[in-house]
Amino acid sequence: MSWKNPPTMMFPKDTSGNVSMIFVILLFPIIMAAGGALDYAMAVNMKTKMQNALDAATTAVCSDPSKSPEATLRDRLSQQISEFGLQLLPEPPEGENQSTPTGSQAIVLNTAFDFNTGSMIPSLQTNMPTTVLNLAGLDSINLGVTTSISCGAKRLELSLVLDVTGSMGSTVNGSTKLSSMKTAANDVFDIFENNMQLGAARIALVPFSEAVNVGPTLAPLVRGNVPSTKTFQKWNGDTRTWNLTTCVTGRTGSQAYTDSAPGSGSYVSPMYKSSSCKPSQQIVPLTNDVANLRAVVNGFSASGATAGHVGTAWGWYLLSESWGSLFPQESQPEPVNEDELIKATIIMTDGVYNRQYCEGVRDSYINCYSPNGNSLTQAAALCTAMKAKGIIVYAVGFGLSENSSTAQGLKNCASDDSKWFFPYDGTELRAAFQSIGQQLAAGQAGQAIINQ
């Protein structure tokens, strides 16, 4: 018997191999998805760290005037990112492109600082190696962050009122006080040199001892038309005739403790002497010429007694808009504007305020008392008045006992308790001046992250 159409045999199919194959096929994308999520999470974490580091480093651009904005950014950023394993590649030579970062390397781009707007828009980039996605041919993930900062930089006008009396020639711990003061003043110049070169800061100098020497050009303008000689009677009845000098003393009358411009009824008192007046060094109006400031300070010499009120007054006058017409245009103070401008003075002395005048002659020599009282009293009145006009006052008593009357006067003169210092030696004096410089630099800087 034969079958034309043999019956179909019904055998069950074995699908177990197919399931295994499907599982293997699906396993790879599952692993890639899970691994990709891990790599992605790591990338997000790294990007957050990079953003925080870039923000912090860029903010430092506004608060560190001692170096260029680009140098500050690179230095701070290198430190910041090293904490989470990234190494900042050096800036390429001029004319060459920045290398592409690999592995743990990173680069910073767009580091140019716009001095017209006070802003910078840097970006930080790296290629983060993957741990799982490299199996799919993705060896790294490019990460980049950008920030934009606007430095709300205030301008600075600072006067340094520096004691150059004879006692500054004494030695403490192997160095003269004068030498230590020169070093400390140069530290201040170091702090603000970059801002001075950019035109954002100017500094004036007021060396003082028994008077303030304003020089032959300025003297006639501030003291008015006065006789070239002065004949007076001493306490013992003897008569003396002294010559007019280029130094000036205090101001009497209703304008004694104001910053009104000198003129009829408000001229600064002249100084008469039998010899040259002290100090020999003349004042320096506001300037951004750092080299000249250093040269003048380094040329200081010590001589004379201490008319602290006269130095204090000129520390104010050189910052006063009212006096601007007396100075060259580049040295004229700006109007008070606390939102955009800091006006400050640093008064440093090492001795008792012990010299005051009557009619241009020291009151201990002439048969006449000082109409304004003693030097310390006059200095106190000047400090009170200038603080009311928006001047920040720092006071430094070099080697003074904090219990002395001069030290108490300096404390009262300072704007607040963070602004008076009583250093003992040169090291402490430098620390005091550096602290003051840093306070002013921080106040001058100001910053705002405006875009991330």
Kinemage of the C-alpha trace (Angstrom):
@kinemage 1
@onewidth
@group {chain A} dominant
@subgroup {mainchain}
@vectorlist {calphas} color= white
{ca met a 1} P 0.000 0.000 0.000
{ca ser a 2} L 1.336 3.292 -0.931
{ca trp a 3} L 0.526 6.880 0.168
{ca lys a 4} L 0.116 9.546 -2.368
{ca asn a 5} L 0.102 12.131 0.310
{ca pro a 6} L 1.913 10.816 3.350
{ca pro a 7} L 0.603 12.331 6.643
{ca thr a 8} L 2.549 15.167 8.131
{ca met a 9} L 4.486 14.168 11.225
{ca met a 10} L 3.697 16.451 14.176
{ca phe a 11} L 6.977 16.891 16.156
{ca pro a 12} L 7.406 19.659 18.833
{ca lys a 13} L 10.034 22.400 18.102
{ca asp a 14} L 13.005 22.941 20.485
{ca thr a 15} L 13.254 26.751 21.117
{ca ser a 16} L 15.640 26.714 24.055
{ca gly a 17} L 18.594 27.700 21.870
{ca asn a 18} L 16.688 30.667 20.508
{ca val a 19} L 16.027 32.021 24.017
{ca ser a 20} L 19.704 31.806 24.855
{ca met a 21} L 20.618 33.539 21.640
{ca ile a 22} L 18.061 36.299 22.219
{ca phe a 23} L 19.338 36.746 25.768
{ca val a 24} L 22.899 37.064 24.538
{ca ile a 25} L 21.798 39.516 21.878
{ca leu a 26} L 19.891 41.636 24.423
{ca leu a 27} L 22.549 41.405 27.132
{ca phe a 28} L 25.019 43.717 25.390
{ca pro a 29} L 22.651 46.689 25.035
{ca ile a 30} L 21.482 46.118 28.600
{ca ile a 31} L 25.079 46.288 29.808
{ca met a 32} L 25.733 49.313 27.599
{ca ala a 33} L 22.634 51.049 28.947
{ca ala a 34} L 23.601 50.378 32.549
{ca gly a 35} L 27.244 51.214 31.923
{ca gly a 36} L 26.260 54.291 29.958
{ca ala a 37} L 24.167 55.471 32.892
{ca leu a 38} L 27.205 55.008 35.153
{ca asp a 39} L 29.490 56.887 32.760
{ca tyr a 40} L 26.872 59.595 32.371
{ca ala a 41} L 26.523 59.974 36.146
{ca met a 42} L 30.297 60.271 36.428
{ca ala a 43} L 30.309 62.876 33.675
{ca val a 44} L 27.606 64.916 35.405
{ca asn a 45} L 29.556 64.767 38.662
{ca met a 46} L 32.795 65.789 36.933
{ca lys a 47} L 31.073 68.638 35.117
{ca thr a 48} L 29.680 69.961 38.398
{ca lys a 49} L 33.155 69.914 39.941
{ca met a 50} L 34.594 71.655 36.902
{ca gln a 51} L 31.924 74.345 37.050
{ca asn a 52} L 32.526 75.012 40.735
{ca ala a 53} L 36.284 75.132 40.183
{ca leu a 54} L 35.986 77.524 37.252
{ca asp a 55} L 33.620 79.815 39.164
{ca ala a 56} L 35.955 79.920 42.168
{ca ala a 57} L 39.055 80.549 40.080
{ca thr a 58} L 37.361 83.249 38.023
{ca thr a 59} L 36.106 85.002 41.136
{ca ala a 60} L 39.717 85.243 42.314
{ca val a 61} L 40.454 87.351 39.241
{ca cys a 62} L 38.570 90.218 40.894
{ca ser a 63} L 40.142 89.869 44.322
{ca asp a 64} L 43.832 89.450 43.519
{ca pro a 65} L 45.255 92.610 41.951
{ca ser a 66} L 48.864 91.527 42.465
{ca lys a 67} L 49.079 89.748 39.082
{ca ser a 68} L 47.388 89.752 35.706
{ca pro a 69} L 43.807 88.392 35.477
{ca glu a 70} L 44.952 85.602 33.130
{ca ala a 71} L 47.746 84.504 35.473
{ca thr a 72} L 45.434 84.572 38.482
{ca leu a 73} L 42.853 82.468 36.660
{ca arg a 74} L 45.336 79.815 35.565
{ca asp a 75} L 47.041 79.602 38.967
{ca arg a 76} L 43.803 79.282 40.918
{ca leu a 77} L 42.182 76.939 38.400
{ca ser a 78} L 45.194 74.626 38.369
{ca gln a 79} L 44.959 74.321 42.145
{ca gln a 80} L 41.213 73.804 42.113
{ca ile a 81} L 41.017 71.029 39.523
{ca ser a 82} L 44.036 69.150 40.876
{ca glu a 83} L 41.889 68.309 43.886
{ca phe a 84} L 39.740 66.017 41.737
{ca gly a 85} L 42.428 64.597 39.489
{ca leu a 86} L 42.636 66.995 36.556
{ca gln a 87} L 45.846 68.598 35.339
{ca leu a 88} L 45.703 71.942 33.547
{ca leu a 89} L 47.745 72.009 30.356
{ca pro a 90} L 50.109 74.981 30.064
{ca glu a 91} L 49.290 77.910 27.839
{ca pro a 92} L 50.582 77.230 24.301
{ca pro a 93} L 53.361 79.379 22.824
{ca glu a 94} L 52.182 82.470 20.991
{ca gly a 95} L 50.811 81.612 17.564
{ca glu a 96} L 50.139 77.953 18.374
{ca asn a 97} L 46.792 76.311 19.103
{ca gln a 98} L 45.928 74.815 22.450
{ca ser a 99} L 46.485 71.027 22.600
{ca thr a 100} L 43.470 68.726 22.864
{ca pro a 101} L 43.216 67.363 26.404
{ca thr a 102} L 43.453 63.596 26.901
{ca gly a 103} L 43.093 61.403 29.943
{ca ser a 104} L 43.246 63.558 33.070
{ca gln a 105} L 44.244 66.717 31.189
{ca ala a 106} L 42.174 69.884 30.943
{ca ile a 107} L 42.467 73.175 29.081
{ca val a 108} L 41.145 76.647 29.767
{ca leu a 109} L 40.105 78.858 26.861
{ca asn a 110} L 39.014 82.480 26.410
{ca thr a 111} L 41.143 83.824 29.239
{ca ala a 112} L 41.393 87.355 27.852
{ca phe a 113} L 40.175 89.974 30.328
{ca asp a 114} L 38.226 92.910 28.932
{ca phe a 115} L 39.454 95.897 30.910
{ca asn a 116} L 36.825 98.172 29.390
{ca thr a 117} L 33.976 96.162 30.889
{ca gly a 118} L 35.896 94.484 33.724
{ca ser a 119} L 34.733 91.068 32.540
{ca met a 120} L 36.008 87.639 31.533
{ca ile a 121} L 34.220 84.640 29.940
{ca pro a 122} L 36.547 81.631 30.318
{ca ser a 123} L 35.709 78.001 29.579
{ca leu a 124} L 37.214 74.785 30.943
{ca gln a 125} L 37.316 71.612 28.845
{ca thr a 126} L 38.393 68.005 29.310
{ca asn a 127} L 37.784 64.592 27.724
{ca met a 128} L 36.702 62.212 30.498
{ca pro a 129} L 37.657 58.571 29.784
{ca thr a 130} L 34.698 56.154 29.918
{ca thr a 131} L 34.653 52.924 31.897
{ca val a 132} L 31.988 50.935 30.010
{ca leu a 133} L 31.054 52.882 26.923
{ca asn a 134} L 34.539 52.378 25.536
{ca leu a 135} L 33.377 48.823 24.739
{ca ala a 136} L 31.022 50.440 22.253
{ca gly a 137} L 33.781 52.549 20.773
{ca leu a 138} L 33.153 55.673 22.887
{ca asp a 139} L 36.488 56.160 24.601
{ca ser a 140} L 35.769 59.499 26.227
{ca ile a 141} L 33.087 62.107 26.867
{ca asn a 142} L 33.866 65.710 26.037
{ca leu a 143} L 32.994 67.984 28.934
{ca gly a 144} L 33.002 71.761 28.874
{ca val a 145} L 31.839 74.453 31.257
{ca thr a 146} L 31.771 78.225 30.859
{ca thr a 147} L 31.356 81.079 33.276
{ca ser a 148} L 31.208 84.825 32.937
{ca ile a 149} L 32.299 87.228 35.633
{ca ser a 150} L 31.961 90.946 35.954
{ca cys a 151} L 34.426 92.563 38.332
{ca gly a 152} L 32.608 95.428 39.918
{ca ala a 153} L 36.003 96.978 40.617
{ca lys a 154} L 36.023 100.194 42.554
{ca arg a 155} L 38.757 102.677 41.909
{ca leu a 156} L 41.138 103.501 44.747
{ca glu a 157} L 42.681 106.754 45.948
{ca leu a 158} L 45.098 106.108 48.807
{ca ser a 159} L 47.382 108.466 50.708
{ca leu a 160} L 50.316 107.162 52.742
{ca val a 161} L 51.104 109.503 55.636
{ca leu a 162} L 54.542 108.347 56.732
{ca asp a 163} L 56.585 109.452 59.737
{ca val a 164} L 60.177 110.350 58.792
{ca thr a 165} L 61.130 111.939 62.115
{ca gly a 166} L 64.533 111.465 63.753
{ca ser a 167} L 63.323 108.575 65.914
{ca met a 168} L 62.662 106.550 62.754
{ca gly a 169} L 66.439 106.207 62.484
{ca ser a 170} L 66.554 104.030 65.589
{ca thr a 171} L 67.159 100.290 65.258
{ca val a 172} L 64.794 97.460 66.214
{ca asn a 173} L 65.851 93.835 65.784
{ca gly a 174} L 68.741 94.744 63.517
{ca ser a 175} L 66.901 97.121 61.146
{ca thr a 176} L 66.161 100.806 61.400
{ca lys a 177} L 62.518 101.721 61.672
{ca leu a 178} L 62.902 103.810 58.541
{ca ser a 179} L 64.253 100.865 56.554
{ca ser a 180} L 61.378 98.686 57.761
{ca met a 181} L 58.871 101.362 56.813
{ca lys a 182} L 60.323 101.616 53.301
{ca thr a 183} L 59.924 97.855 52.852
{ca ala a 184} L 56.355 97.921 54.159
{ca ala a 185} L 55.399 100.802 51.859
{ca asn a 186} L 56.838 98.928 48.881
{ca asp a 187} L 54.679 95.947 49.874
{ca val a 188} L 51.642 98.192 49.430
{ca phe a 189} L 52.908 99.246 46.015
{ca asp a 190} L 53.320 95.558 45.124
{ca ile a 191} L 49.710 94.821 46.036
{ca phe a 192} L 48.303 97.609 43.891
{ca glu a 193} L 50.858 97.778 41.097
{ca asn a 194} L 48.692 95.951 38.574
{ca asn a 195} L 45.645 98.104 39.348
{ca met a 196} L 47.770 101.235 39.168
{ca gln a 197} L 49.057 100.260 35.736
{ca leu a 198} L 45.454 99.739 34.647
{ca gly a 199} L 44.450 103.152 35.958
{ca ala a 200} L 42.192 101.752 38.696
{ca ala a 201} L 44.332 102.901 41.640
{ca arg a 202} L 46.397 105.963 42.555
{ca ile a 203} L 48.570 106.542 45.598
{ca ala a 204} L 49.834 109.764 47.202
{ca leu a 205} L 52.736 110.209 49.634
{ca val a 206} L 52.890 112.518 52.658
{ca pro a 207} L 56.254 112.251 54.427
{ca phe a 208} L 56.072 114.300 57.634
{ca ser a 209} L 58.184 115.231 60.596
{ca glu a 210} L 58.142 118.723 62.121
{ca ala a 211} L 56.047 119.890 59.150
{ca val a 212} L 55.084 118.868 55.606
{ca asn a 213} L 57.185 119.991 52.654
{ca val a 214} L 54.902 120.888 49.738
{ca gly a 215} L 57.651 122.197 47.461
{ca pro a 216} L 58.267 125.612 45.860
{ca thr a 217} L 55.446 125.411 43.311
{ca leu a 218} L 52.607 124.441 45.620
{ca ala a 219} L 53.695 126.396 48.701
{ca pro a 220} L 52.649 129.877 47.471
{ca leu a 221} L 49.270 128.516 46.384
{ca val a 222} L 48.356 127.006 49.735
{ca arg a 223} L 49.815 129.616 52.132
{ca gly a 224} L 48.920 132.746 50.167
{ca asn a 225} L 50.923 135.963 50.072
{ca val a 226} L 53.068 135.949 53.204
{ca pro a 227} L 56.300 137.780 54.141
{ca ser a 228} L 59.572 136.131 53.164
{ca thr a 229} L 60.901 136.595 56.709
{ca lys a 230} L 59.432 136.484 60.171
{ca thr a 231} L 60.727 138.472 63.131
{ca phe a 232} L 59.527 137.232 66.491
{ca gln a 233} L 60.344 137.410 70.147
{ca lys a 234} L 61.447 134.359 72.077
{ca trp a 235} L 60.258 133.467 75.560
{ca asn a 236} L 63.392 135.060 77.042
{ca gly a 237} L 62.832 138.312 75.204
{ca asp a 238} L 65.441 137.759 72.510
{ca thr a 239} L 64.460 138.677 68.950
{ca arg a 240} L 64.980 136.375 65.982
{ca thr a 241} L 64.379 136.693 62.247
{ca trp a 242} L 63.754 133.487 60.316
{ca asn a 243} L 63.191 132.764 56.631
{ca leu a 244} L 60.128 131.444 54.855
{ca thr a 245} L 60.432 127.773 53.793
{ca thr a 246} L 58.631 125.435 51.424
{ca cys a 247} L 57.191 123.604 54.428
{ca val a 248} L 53.751 124.359 55.857
{ca thr a 249} L 52.147 123.825 59.229
{ca gly a 250} L 48.507 123.696 60.340
{ca arg a 251} L 45.494 125.753 59.378
{ca thr a 252} L 43.747 128.100 61.800
{ca gly a 253} L 40.343 129.747 61.874
{ca ser a 254} L 36.960 128.331 60.938
{ca gln a 255} L 38.428 126.068 58.226
{ca ala a 256} L 41.057 124.502 60.488
{ca tyr a 257} L 39.427 121.064 60.359
{ca thr a 258} L 37.824 121.058 56.920
{ca asp a 259} L 39.026 120.198 53.442
{ca ser a 260} L 37.912 123.478 51.947
{ca ala a 261} L 40.290 124.778 49.310
{ca pro a 262} L 42.948 127.212 50.503
{ca gly a 263} L 42.056 130.844 49.995
{ca ser a 264} L 41.395 134.051 51.830
{ca gly a 265} L 40.646 133.146 55.427
{ca ser a 266} L 41.525 129.488 54.871
{ca tyr a 267} L 45.157 129.411 53.825
{ca val a 268} L 47.510 126.882 55.362
{ca ser a 269} L 50.005 128.443 57.774
{ca pro a 270} L 53.587 128.874 56.491
{ca met a 271} L 56.703 127.744 58.290
{ca tyr a 272} L 59.677 129.941 59.129
{ca lys a 273} L 63.082 128.591 60.124
{ca ser a 274} L 66.656 129.668 60.544
{ca ser a 275} L 67.662 126.759 58.281
{ca ser a 276} L 66.061 124.301 55.880
{ca cys a 277} L 62.796 122.829 57.029
{ca lys a 278} L 62.226 119.178 57.795
{ca pro a 279} L 61.449 116.905 56.108
{ca ser a 280} L 63.474 117.553 52.976
{ca gln a 281} L 61.285 115.080 51.073
{ca gln a 282} L 58.279 116.650 49.373
{ca ile a 283} L 54.755 115.323 49.094
{ca val a 284} L 53.681 113.351 46.029
{ca pro a 285} L 50.079 113.966 44.847
{ca leu a 286} L 47.997 111.043 43.616
{ca thr a 287} L 49.786 109.074 40.933
{ca asn a 288} L 49.870 105.661 39.291
{ca asp a 289} L 53.605 105.974 38.620
{ca val a 290} L 54.798 103.070 40.743
{ca ala a 291} L 58.455 103.550 39.872
{ca asn a 292} L 58.399 107.147 41.089
{ca leu a 293} L 56.626 106.203 44.316
{ca arg a 294} L 59.252 103.565 45.034
{ca ala a 295} L 62.081 105.992 44.280
{ca val a 296} L 60.670 108.655 46.600
{ca val a 297} L 60.047 106.253 49.479
{ca asn a 298} L 63.438 104.600 49.103
{ca gly a 299} L 65.032 108.050 49.311
{ca phe a 300} L 63.458 108.970 52.654
{ca ser a 301} L 65.773 110.070 55.470
{ca ala a 302} L 64.989 110.528 59.155
{ca ser a 303} L 65.104 113.912 60.915
{ca gly a 304} L 63.010 116.299 62.975
{ca ala a 305} L 60.227 116.147 65.554
{ca thr a 306} L 56.617 115.001 65.142
{ca ala a 307} L 53.829 117.276 63.902
{ca gly a 308} L 51.359 114.455 63.368
{ca his a 309} L 48.387 116.753 62.812
{ca val a 310} L 50.058 118.365 59.795
{ca gly a 311} L 50.717 114.985 58.177
{ca thr a 312} L 47.133 113.935 58.927
{ca ala a 313} L 45.740 117.069 57.297
{ca trp a 314} L 47.714 116.551 54.103
{ca gly a 315} L 46.703 112.904 53.955
{ca trp a 316} L 43.180 114.303 53.611
{ca tyr a 317} L 43.948 117.271 51.336
{ca leu a 318} L 45.558 115.047 48.691
{ca leu a 319} L 42.312 113.036 48.523
{ca ser a 320} L 39.962 116.013 48.509
{ca glu a 321} L 38.214 117.088 45.340
{ca ser a 322} L 38.230 120.640 46.727
{ca trp a 323} L 42.000 120.758 46.379
{ca gly a 324} L 42.065 119.259 42.888
{ca ser a 325} L 42.727 122.459 40.968
{ca leu a 326} L 46.058 122.854 42.781
{ca phe a 327} L 47.442 119.613 41.366
{ca pro a 328} L 48.252 118.393 37.853
{ca gln a 329} L 45.246 116.926 36.071
{ca glu a 330} L 46.450 113.348 36.477
{ca ser a 331} L 46.706 113.893 40.248
{ca gln a 332} L 43.355 115.549 40.851
{ca pro a 333} L 41.130 113.573 43.261
{ca glu a 334} L 37.736 112.418 42.096
{ca pro a 335} L 34.494 113.408 43.837
{ca val a 336} L 33.429 111.205 46.717
{ca asn a 337} L 31.437 108.265 45.332
{ca glu a 338} L 31.368 105.331 47.730
{ca asp a 339} L 29.670 103.073 45.164
{ca glu a 340} L 32.547 103.384 42.694
{ca leu a 341} L 35.528 104.801 44.575
{ca ile a 342} L 37.444 104.047 47.758
{ca lys a 343} L 39.274 106.920 49.426
{ca ala a 344} L 41.595 105.855 52.221
{ca thr a 345} L 44.614 107.034 54.155
{ca ile a 346} L 47.235 105.115 56.130
{ca ile a 347} L 48.786 107.165 58.947
{ca met a 348} L 51.979 105.656 60.368
{ca thr a 349} L 53.995 107.153 63.220
{ca asp a 350} L 56.460 105.929 65.814
{ca gly a 351} L 56.420 108.872 68.218
{ca val a 352} L 54.524 111.312 70.375
{ca tyr a 353} L 52.862 114.190 68.517
{ca asn a 354} L 54.928 116.997 70.005
{ca arg a 355} L 55.218 119.857 67.532
{ca gln a 356} L 52.714 122.655 66.940
{ca tyr a 357} L 52.981 126.234 65.707
{ca cys a 358} L 51.931 129.827 66.155
{ca glu a 359} L 52.257 132.226 63.235
{ca gly a 360} L 54.580 129.880 61.395
{ca val a 361} L 57.019 129.361 64.259
{ca arg a 362} L 56.975 126.460 66.699
{ca asp a 363} L 55.070 127.456 69.814
{ca ser a 364} L 57.744 126.195 72.185
{ca tyr a 365} L 60.117 128.789 70.728
{ca ile a 366} L 57.955 131.861 70.206
{ca asn a 367} L 56.122 133.877 72.865
{ca cys a 368} L 52.783 132.542 71.599
{ca tyr a 369} L 50.685 129.410 72.121
{ca ser a 370} L 49.299 127.356 69.221
{ca pro a 371} L 45.775 128.703 68.585
{ca asn a 372} L 44.455 125.187 67.872
{ca gly a 373} L 45.945 123.415 70.877
{ca asn a 374} L 48.378 120.522 70.855
{ca ser a 375} L 49.176 118.329 67.865
{ca leu a 376} L 47.287 115.255 69.095
{ca thr a 377} L 44.109 117.276 69.711
{ca gln a 378} L 44.304 118.768 66.238
{ca ala a 379} L 44.917 115.353 64.663
{ca ala a 380} L 41.845 113.961 66.430
{ca ala a 381} L 39.641 116.730 65.047
{ca leu a 382} L 40.995 116.188 61.531
{ca cys a 383} L 40.403 112.425 61.701
{ca thr a 384} L 36.811 112.932 62.833
{ca ala a 385} L 36.163 115.390 60.017
{ca met a 386} L 37.721 113.332 57.250
{ca lys a 387} L 35.909 110.160 58.302
{ca ala a 388} L 32.658 112.099 58.087
{ca lys a 389} L 33.587 112.933 54.493
{ca gly a 390} L 33.918 109.253 53.532
{ca ile a 391} L 37.670 108.767 54.009
{ca ile a 392} L 38.660 105.365 55.438
{ca val a 393} L 41.401 105.905 58.014
{ca tyr a 394} L 44.004 103.298 58.960
{ca ala a 395} L 46.357 104.069 61.848
{ca val a 396} L 49.680 102.344 62.545
{ca gly a 397} L 51.663 103.035 65.719
{ca phe a 398} L 55.119 101.598 65.073
{ca gly a 399} L 56.663 100.515 68.378
{ca leu a 400} L 54.117 102.489 70.427
{ca ser a 401} L 52.699 101.199 73.674
{ca glu a 402} L 48.966 100.690 73.296
{ca asn a 403} L 48.505 102.490 76.614
{ca ser a 404} L 50.190 105.701 75.464
{ca ser a 405} L 48.214 108.842 74.676
{ca thr a 406} L 49.392 108.788 71.048
{ca ala a 407} L 48.276 105.167 70.668
{ca gln a 408} L 44.857 105.987 72.079
{ca gly a 409} L 44.650 108.903 69.671
{ca leu a 410} L 45.485 106.599 66.760
{ca lys a 411} L 42.815 104.117 67.821
{ca asn a 412} L 40.244 106.892 67.885
{ca cys a 413} L 41.496 108.165 64.544
{ca ala a 414} L 41.042 104.802 62.792
{ca ser a 415} L 37.709 104.117 61.132
{ca asp a 416} L 37.094 101.018 63.264
{ca asp a 417} L 38.913 98.460 65.423
{ca ser a 418} L 40.033 96.447 62.395
{ca lys a 419} L 41.957 99.439 61.102
{ca trp a 420} L 44.515 100.198 63.812
{ca phe a 421} L 47.786 98.317 64.320
{ca phe a 422} L 50.667 98.514 66.788
{ca pro a 423} L 53.549 96.517 65.303
{ca tyr a 424} L 56.736 96.169 67.320
{ca asp a 425} L 59.364 95.461 64.660
{ca gly a 426} L 59.848 95.450 60.906
{ca thr a 427} L 58.282 92.030 60.410
{ca glu a 428} L 55.124 93.063 62.216
{ca leu a 429} L 55.054 96.382 60.373
{ca arg a 430} L 55.142 94.592 57.030
{ca ala a 431} L 52.351 92.297 58.183
{ca ala a 432} L 50.274 95.327 59.185
{ca phe a 433} L 50.755 97.099 55.859
{ca gln a 434} L 50.041 93.886 53.944
{ca ser a 435} L 46.857 93.367 55.948
{ca ile a 436} L 45.742 96.903 55.160
{ca gly a 437} L 46.554 96.418 51.491
{ca gln a 438} L 44.578 93.190 51.389
{ca gln a 439} L 41.600 94.819 53.100
{ca leu a 440} L 41.594 97.617 50.553
{ca ala a 441} L 42.134 95.219 47.653
{ca ala a 442} L 39.168 93.110 48.756
{ca gly a 443} L 37.024 96.211 49.107
{ca gln a 444} L 38.184 97.523 45.758
{ca ala a 445} L 37.511 94.254 43.965
{ca gly a 446} L 33.933 93.110 44.304
{ca gln a 447} L 32.672 90.568 41.808
{ca ala a 448} L 29.578 88.912 40.436
{ca ile a 449} L 29.194 85.625 38.577
{ca ile a 450} L 26.711 86.679 35.936
{ca asn a 451} L 26.426 83.551 33.787
{ca gln a 452} L 27.163 79.859 34.127
